[in-house]
Amino acid sequence: MPQERGLEKQNRPLPPSALEGSFVSVRQKINDSSRAIESHENAKSIALRDQIEAKIQSSLADRGQDSAIAERSFLQKASIKEREPVNETSNNTVEKVTIETDDGGKIMAFGKSVMNETFYEINPNGDVKVLKQSLDVKGNITSEKKSIIGPDKSQIEKFLSERRKDDAGRRISVAEFYGIAPDQIPIPEELAGLKYIDRGHATKSEYSASVFDSLLKFDAIQPTAMRQEAGGLTTYQLKAAGELLPSEALQDVLENKREAKGAKSIMRMACMDFLMRQTDRHINNIFWDEKTEKFSGIDNGCANQLSQSEQMKVQTPTGKKMDLAMPIDKHVSVPMDMIALDEEWKLDEDAHKNVVELFNNINDYLKYTADELTPEQIAALPEHVKQGRDAKAISDTYRLLHERTDEQGNIIPETSQIAKTEANEFLKRLYCLAVYKRPPNLDEDFISKNYLPAVKIILERHGR
């Protein structure tokens, strides 16, 4: 069973660095205090990214390389030749970018910046304004509030107004889980997104999903790099091969299950969604490549959320019950719903081997540091396990996701506690995959029912 301790002792706060063009978060006032905090946040995030990449490369040098490492490295340094918005009417502005390679070729990728994350200001009287940011010609950050526009205006306003009423309960539930006070949760009360995350989380989550995929060598998530640019942190994700999930491919999987084309990749994606607690894997975030008969996932910004106090119990092989933390927003994962239709659908042998190896490497490192191994067991450990490269990569990833800094660049202790807790929860979920070769079927209370009509019809047809 996973040890109930942090994956790694937390390091001392990183020294602050002055970064040009650092992103300034929209709060009720943009001031020197918030500018300093965001500058420290960016510096810490980039430093952690470098630590994570170094540890993954070092670990996989002994465990077998992963092509995503080289692709992330390329995206991190690549020069962007062309940019254009994917959907000009959307509040979430995703950029389609063209990157020129050294040999004169071109690569398509998609960029997401903290600048483009959509958040809303909710006034006590129920009025909702969308917050917009941009860079002026001198590279300065400007912000403005606009009324919500578009066909979903009334729906968004209603949703956010209802959420405003529920947020007090949400904060209590989150605080109870981590053992902190509600006002120590790093999400500003006056701001809200469509998911319960703070500004900047989506960018870090996009990158973290690619990290998890590399450590497991699943090839289920598109390689995604994170870098510092004017305005703050930005991720670039390679364009997925194929096309957005066509109805024929969806129908094939739901009817033929583990015998369908691409069934192996669907199970891998379902396992990734479980590991990072995906709340946004609807059918428009899945690609299907007919040539390779492979599914892949895009848009992981709403994964890796804060947890709530209500947990789900899973029975272990020894008969004991293990609590699994659930995200504050409900799971949305079409792949997890697909595999729930077939209890015999399991991870392929190579993927399961990678899961077991990663879990054992982390668990052995924890036992090694706690002096729980015999001299013979220690002698048998590979050097990368004794150094804890996998464990530290996971620990650093959760620090990236959840740690926040104050004005002086010091890490806020409560957010460090959140990061350590979530790293342990990751190990629990990894244990489930190692034992059961698939995610557990989630309780209905933790699954969102907001599917597109086509998916609802197909699922109902199969008795869901």
Secondary structure, 3 states (H helix, E strand, C coil): CCCCCCCCCCCCCCCCCCCCCCCCCCCCCCCHHHHHHHHHHHHHHHHHHHHHHHHHHHHHHHHCCCHHHHHHHHHHHCCEEEEEECCCCCCCCCEEEEEECCCCCEEEEEEEEHHHCCEEEECCCCCEEEEEEEECCCCCEEEEEEECCCCCHHHHHHHHHHHHHHHHHHHHHHHHHHCCCHHHCCCCCCEECCCCCCCCHHHHHHHHHHHHHHHHCCCCECCEEEEEECCEEEEEEECCCCEECCHHHHHHHHHHHHHCCCHHHHHHHHHHHHHCCCCCECHHHEEEECCCCEEEECCCCCCCCCEEEEEEEEECCCCCEEEEEEECCCECEHHHHHHCCCCCCCCCHHHHHHHHHHHHHHHHHHHHHCCCCCHHHHHHCCHHHHCCHHHHHHHHHHHHHHCCECCCCCECHHHHHHHHHHHHHHHHHHHHHHHHCCCCCCCHHHECCCCCHHHHHHHHHCCC
